[in-house]
Amino acid sequence: MNRPYVTINVAMTADGKIDTYERQGTKISSEQDWERVDKLRSENDAVMVGGNTLINEDPKLTIKSPTLRADRGTRGLNENPIKVGVISNASLLESSRFIHEGATRVILCTTHQTSPNQIRHLQNFGVEVLCFGETRVNLPIMMDSLSKNGISRILVEGGGTLNSALIQEKLVDEIIIYLSPMIFAGGNSPTLADGFGLSREDAIHLKSVSFVQLENDGVILHYQVIN
Ligand SMILES: NC(=O)c1ccc[n+]([C@@H]2O[C@H](COP(=O)([O-])OP(=O)(O)OC[C@H]3O[C@@H](n4cnc5c(N)ncnc54)[C@H](OP(=O)(O)O)[C@@H]3O)[C@@H](O)[C@H]2O)c1
């Protein structure tokens, strides 16, 4: 099976949390880091998020910088990367920013839990709906299909459940972390990799590529995944 080159990017507190216990998508990154993420988006063919992030945060996932959008245009690309959502039961609101903001393809990877009516409804908005399984999205088959759809590089922007599943299925090549000098605490706050944990002997190993300190005391940690 083929798959795209996959990079996970997260903004995380010093205690490993990617949101507060409220799980509504709180601000963690700095302005300087947002510019880095904008550039990273512009270098990828697609940006992917998990279903809970889609529903609770409704991210636009578009490129903010007009210069970066124009640059993609001169490279013969759509000005925004394709948006990909991974969601077992796709019950998105009609007003969803994920669906409507920014002119680009929107692909929802879902399962047969999403009813034919709901699929037709989403398709009426121009959303491409792909089914990969009965109850949960089969991630290796999804990646193979996205690769066949011409997607060579994907940036995954959370959340913790999707990140963890992709890492554990050995579908991730790089992890980039903006580490913020803050602590959110709490056993219910999401982390970089949630879901069911691994034993020590099954731990995923990383190779450090670089770390950069930003002006607000945040640090960018860049790892390669040893698959
Ligand atoms: N700081 C950051 O960089 C950042 C970025 C993004 C999100 N976040 C935060 O992360 C939190 C959301 O994360 P989350 O862990 O709750 O959810 P998530 O990772 O956003 O979403 C997981 C979704 O994927 C679906 N799914 C379908 N097939 C799957 C599979 N094979 N493996 C895994 N998931 C599959 C799940 O559906 P079912 O479980 O229904 O089957 C669920 O809807 C929010 O608090 C958000 O703000 C932080």
PDBQT file of the ligand as one rigid body, heavy atoms in Angstrom, charges set to zero:
ROOT
HETATM    1  N1  LIG A 301      -3.076  22.081  20.415  1.00  0.00    +0.000 N 
HETATM    2  C1  LIG A 301      -3.209  21.477  19.264  1.00  0.00    +0.000 C 
HETATM    3  O1  LIG A 301      -2.277  21.475  18.440  1.00  0.00    +0.000 OA
HETATM    4  C2  LIG A 301      -4.503  20.803  18.922  1.00  0.00    +0.000 A 
HETATM    5  C3  LIG A 301      -4.803  20.501  17.609  1.00  0.00    +0.000 A 
HETATM    6  C4  LIG A 301      -6.015  19.859  17.323  1.00  0.00    +0.000 A 
HETATM    7  C5  LIG A 301      -6.880  19.519  18.342  1.00  0.00    +0.000 A 
HETATM    8  N2  LIG A 301      -6.567  19.844  19.612  1.00  0.00    +0.000 N 
HETATM    9  C6  LIG A 301      -7.490  19.466  20.706  1.00  0.00    +0.000 C 
HETATM   10  O2  LIG A 301      -7.672  18.063  20.721  1.00  0.00    +0.000 OA
HETATM   11  C7  LIG A 301      -8.957  17.776  21.292  1.00  0.00    +0.000 C 
HETATM   12  C8  LIG A 301      -9.695  16.839  20.388  1.00  0.00    +0.000 C 
HETATM   13  O3  LIG A 301      -8.999  15.628  20.317  1.00  0.00    +0.000 OA
HETATM   14  P1  LIG A 301      -9.725  14.225  20.487  1.00  0.00    +0.000 P 
HETATM   15  O4  LIG A 301      -8.675  13.250  20.844  1.00  0.00    +0.000 OA
HETATM   16  O5  LIG A 301     -10.895  14.382  21.392  1.00  0.00    +0.000 OA
HETATM   17  O6  LIG A 301     -10.326  13.922  19.067  1.00  0.00    +0.000 OA
HETATM   18  P2  LIG A 301      -9.758  14.002  17.559  1.00  0.00    +0.000 P 
HETATM   19  O7  LIG A 301      -8.454  13.291  17.468  1.00  0.00    +0.000 OA
HETATM   20  O8  LIG A 301      -9.891  15.384  17.063  1.00  0.00    +0.000 OA
HETATM   21  O9  LIG A 301     -10.877  13.167  16.814  1.00  0.00    +0.000 OA
HETATM   22  C9  LIG A 301     -10.890  11.804  16.815  1.00  0.00    +0.000 C 
HETATM   23  C10 LIG A 301     -12.027  11.453  15.858  1.00  0.00    +0.000 C 
HETATM   24  O10 LIG A 301     -11.611  10.604  14.838  1.00  0.00    +0.000 OA
HETATM   25  C11 LIG A 301     -12.570   9.596  14.703  1.00  0.00    +0.000 C 
HETATM   26  N3  LIG A 301     -11.948   8.394  14.184  1.00  0.00    +0.000 N 
HETATM   27  C12 LIG A 301     -12.460   7.653  13.198  1.00  0.00    +0.000 A 
HETATM   28  N4  LIG A 301     -11.666   6.626  12.923  1.00  0.00    +0.000 NA
HETATM   29  C13 LIG A 301     -10.632   6.707  13.761  1.00  0.00    +0.000 A 
HETATM   30  C14 LIG A 301      -9.512   5.891  13.949  1.00  0.00    +0.000 A 
HETATM   31  N5  LIG A 301      -9.260   4.822  13.196  1.00  0.00    +0.000 N 
HETATM   32  N6  LIG A 301      -8.656   6.211  14.923  1.00  0.00    +0.000 NA
HETATM   33  C15 LIG A 301      -8.869   7.302  15.675  1.00  0.00    +0.000 A 
HETATM   34  N7  LIG A 301      -9.923   8.150  15.536  1.00  0.00    +0.000 NA
HETATM   35  C16 LIG A 301     -10.812   7.821  14.578  1.00  0.00    +0.000 A 
HETATM   36  C17 LIG A 301     -13.155   9.430  16.090  1.00  0.00    +0.000 C 
HETATM   37  O11 LIG A 301     -14.411   8.932  16.022  1.00  0.00    +0.000 OA
HETATM   38  P3  LIG A 301     -15.056   7.973  17.150  1.00  0.00    +0.000 P 
HETATM   39  O12 LIG A 301     -14.223   8.048  18.391  1.00  0.00    +0.000 OA
HETATM   40  O13 LIG A 301     -16.423   8.517  17.276  1.00  0.00    +0.000 OA
HETATM   41  O14 LIG A 301     -15.013   6.618  16.529  1.00  0.00    +0.000 OA
HETATM   42  C18 LIG A 301     -13.204  10.876  16.533  1.00  0.00    +0.000 C 
HETATM   43  O15 LIG A 301     -14.355  11.517  15.981  1.00  0.00    +0.000 OA
HETATM   44  C19 LIG A 301      -9.668  19.117  21.423  1.00  0.00    +0.000 C 
HETATM   45  O16 LIG A 301      -9.595  19.544  22.757  1.00  0.00    +0.000 OA
HETATM   46  C20 LIG A 301      -8.862  20.020  20.528  1.00  0.00    +0.000 C 
HETATM   47  O17 LIG A 301      -8.930  21.361  20.919  1.00  0.00    +0.000 OA
HETATM   48  C21 LIG A 301      -5.413  20.470  19.935  1.00  0.00    +0.000 A 
ENDROOT
TORSDOF 0
